[in-house]
Amino acid sequence: MSTKRYAVCGLSNRGLAAFVHPLMGLTGGRADGVLGYGGVSDDLSGSAQVVALVDSDPRRLDGFNAQLRAAGAAELPRYSPDAFDRMIDEAAPDAVIVTSPDSTHEAYIVAALARGVEVITEKPMVSSAAAARSVLAAERDSAAGVRVTHNLRYARTHREIKRMILGGAIGAVTRVTLDYHVDVRHGASYFTRWNRQRAHGGLAVHKCCHHFDLVTWLVGQEPVEIFGYGALNYYGPRSPHRPRVPAGPDGGGGADASAGPPTADPYLPGLRATGVVADGAGGQARTGLFGLPYAEQYPADRPMYIYDDAIDIEDTYSAVVAYAGGASLGYSIDFSSTWEGYRLGISGTHGSIEMLHGRGLDGEPLPGSDTIALAPLFGERSTVHVDAPSGEHAGADPEMRRDLFVGQSAESRELGLAASSLEGAWAVALGEGLWRSCVEHRPFTVAELLG
Ligand SMILES: NC(=O)c1ccc[n+]([C@@H]2O[C@H](COP(=O)([O-])OP(=O)(O)OC[C@H]3O[C@@H](n4cnc5c(N)ncnc54)[C@H](O)[C@@H]3O)[C@@H](O)[C@H]2O)c1
């Protein structure tokens, strides 16, 4: 069987876990937990080959090649971002996989399309509506195309709901409610990473794009307009949780030394548990899931803390989205919740669908999680429980990888699981429309954002 050649741009946590390791067949896991990602079940080395790595941090590239050497595997050719064209000449990839920070996607996508090379990009496709416009224009001028890894579509529960809608179980969709909760650990972790700044798009684009894409895909209508409110309520210098102690973890900034009895940071134990804040004196660059240092992105002498002044995004949103076919979405999210997951409700002209997906801080599923309730308007309500694997985004990632790297399944074609650049652009536009709506206090149409 012939294997397709892939270059990975961005040796990120996500790039390693979702693409490099499975594509290289590093699925077994090792005692040191570095090569091989415990949760990855699929070995795609029979149909895919990683032929080059691009990253702006040479220490991460060196570190990964050292891991390969130690495992007796061949090192991979490695390139800096400005050597992208040379990489295409030398490595001759069939496609590039873009897994760098959101604000850096546009440059790779546009450069690959200009060379006629296929693109698979992580969500969000890009970090702004202007960048989405430039990708759509570049794709129009290229023989190659763009696929966006909107993996949430692939969760078993969502496929089941999409099948119900396509089968006419609730008639024409009229409204959706999606109430999303990101828990205190996961939520706080974003505010110690690049995601916390608008220059990278912010969480309205980075995180909410998942949810906007999911709803747009389920509803099957084009998004037209968004209006929302939002604020920074939990993190940043004015957080009500900001401790009154002299310094944050590792001497990090942000602690409020003003009058009042000393208090401790309530987020800190969770942040330490997620590994994004080191325990102790520091002095070393943070490492990600795979023991590779983020020497450039998170240098040891510039610790990030959740109360820093540099945070310039919101952590709470409520929004309304209008769709072209008359449906509407009521959406809300916050990034400091006591549980992780969401309540989804979809009403149609002939019935409704409801589902809860969630787990508590103890990691246990909430009662009723992943049970879909289908209620015809004038008939018997029924429920179906969907068993979802716990890892890899409830099993969505391996399904998506099979589609991307082995071949699109009949189910994928029937449900329209693969996300196009236009769908990627809609999700980005809704994300930008949301935060701009918070700032400018007016609705934004997708047409004005995407041109
Ligand atoms: N689909 C999902 O469920 C999912 C989950 C997590 C992350 N993501 C996406 O994956 C991507 C990576 O996110 P992450 O949190 O894993 O990243 P990360 O912070 O772990 O790593 C970022 C990597 O990119 C490198 N980098 C920085 N600038 C670069 C540039 N210009 N060119 C090449 N490399 C550069 C850094 O050195 C680092 O190796 C993002 O687009 C994110 O939105 C998707």
The ligand as a Gaussian input file, in Angstrom:
#p B3LYP/6-31G(d) Opt

LIG

0 1
 N       -8.953000      19.883000      17.734000
 C       -8.662000      19.914000      19.014000
 O       -9.348000      19.312000      19.803000
 C       -7.466000      20.692000      19.490000
 C       -6.989000      20.527000      20.785000
 C       -5.873000      21.277000      21.180000
 C       -5.276000      22.165000      20.299000
 N       -5.778000      22.302000      19.056000
 C       -5.126000      23.206000      18.094000
 O       -3.830000      22.695000      17.819000
 C       -2.919000      23.753000      17.588000
 C       -1.750000      23.625000      18.559000
 O       -2.205000      23.895000      19.874000
 P       -1.374000      23.384000      21.150000
 O       -2.023000      23.966000      22.344000
 O       -1.209000      21.907000      21.088000
 O        0.025000      24.130000      20.915000
 P        1.316000      24.114000      21.837000
 O        1.324000      25.371000      22.614000
 O        1.427000      22.822000      22.570000
 O        2.523000      24.151000      20.798000
 C        2.702000      25.186000      19.871000
 C        3.914000      24.764000      19.046000
 O        4.034000      25.611000      17.918000
 C        5.373000      26.113000      17.872000
 N        5.317000      27.383000      17.161000
 C        5.093000      28.644000      17.600000
 N        5.085000      29.499000      16.560000
 C        5.290000      28.765000      15.444000
 C        5.387000      29.054000      14.055000
 N        5.235000      30.297000      13.578000
 N        5.599000      28.034000      13.205000
 C        5.754000      26.759000      13.642000
 N        5.691000      26.422000      14.945000
 C        5.446000      27.421000      15.818000
 C        5.833000      26.169000      19.312000
 O        7.238000      26.159000      19.418000
 C        5.227000      24.869000      19.827000
 O        6.030000      23.754000      19.497000
 C       -3.716000      25.037000      17.739000
 O       -4.179000      25.471000      16.490000
 C       -4.893000      24.622000      18.591000
 O       -6.016000      25.435000      18.404000
 C       -6.841000      21.573000      18.625000

